[in-house]
Amino acid sequence: MITTKEITYGKFGRCVQVSNGTIDFVATLDLGPRIIRFGFCNGENELYEDIDNNLTNNNPEFKEKFESDEGWFIYGGHRLWSSPEAEPRSYYPDNEPVKYEEIPNGVRLTPPPQKWTNLQFEMELTISSENSVEVFHKITNIGAWHSEFAIWALTVMAQNGLEIVPLATKETGLLPNRKLAIWAYTNMADSRVNWGSKYVTVKQDPNADSAFKFGTNCEDGWAAYFNHGNLFVKRFPADGENYPDGGMSFETYTNQYIMEIESLGELKNVAPSESITHTEQWQLIKGVERPNSTDESTVAAIIEKYV
């Protein structure tokens, strides 16, 4: 049986919790929204919680453009953004209360309309099986003009895990089959990363002193994260033709605090009152220990049992 109830959750205040007795998720209502917790009932939170406000943005333009005296806070958890990234547009200070309503097997979350960007965000979260959650994202253009953007779904994972990202393997003869986007601050020789022929592995390291980000055309439509003796698998559509940042359907970012597992929808020219949507499936598998090596055959022997 799936239960839904309002709770107070740590520093995040009023939240809504949805559980089926095996897994649960918690979404913020006083701010955000963020899916601030996802895990097995009474188990570890697979998502990062920014208890100490380590990741914030206090751009002075926020007051003028967004009519907000507050900065933007990552808070942690899972959030909805629009891509391509730009400042201040991407960093809308989502610090106001969120409306929610119960829907079959979950909840719908609707924050206030965004000032200046003229976007309306919405998320629906439903428990779809014993250990899976469906996350539906929707952005509506509430402005008077067309606007080009893509849905960007960012899941901020807890520290000390290992991420697995599959590379494109389609046979294309003499033509390239993979796209990679590398950010200016990224060191491709970073010790946290192993570039394989089939997978890229990225470690979250709390002792790291730099950020790392890359994107790829993730044609398999999944990425995974080992942590707490469990395996988190995020699945998403990746068969489109026009993705942001040079064709990236998947991006990942890590620093000393977090590992972000990010899927992207197609870049669209969105008319006034038009909406675009993007749906992810999350699965949490218990009792899957992370590979003891980033050697590709070792990784494949474990991950290919589940994806």
Buried (B, 14 or more C-beta within 10 A) or exposed (E): EBEBEEEEBEEBEBBBBBBBEBBBBBBBBBBBBBBBBBBBEEBEBBBBBBEEEBBBBEBEEBEEBBEBEBBBBBBBBBBBBBBBEEEBBBBBBBBEBBEBEEEEBBBBBBBEEBEBBBBBBBBBBBBBEEBBBBBBBBBBBBBEEEBEBBBBBBBBBBBBBBBBBBBBEEEEEEEEEEBBBEEEEBEEEBEBBBEBEBBBBBBBBEEBEEBBBBBBBBBBBBBBBBBBEBBBBBBBBBEBEEBBBEBBBBBBBBBBBBBBBBBBBBBBEBEEEBBBEBBBBBBBBEEBEBBEEBEBEEBBEBBEEEB
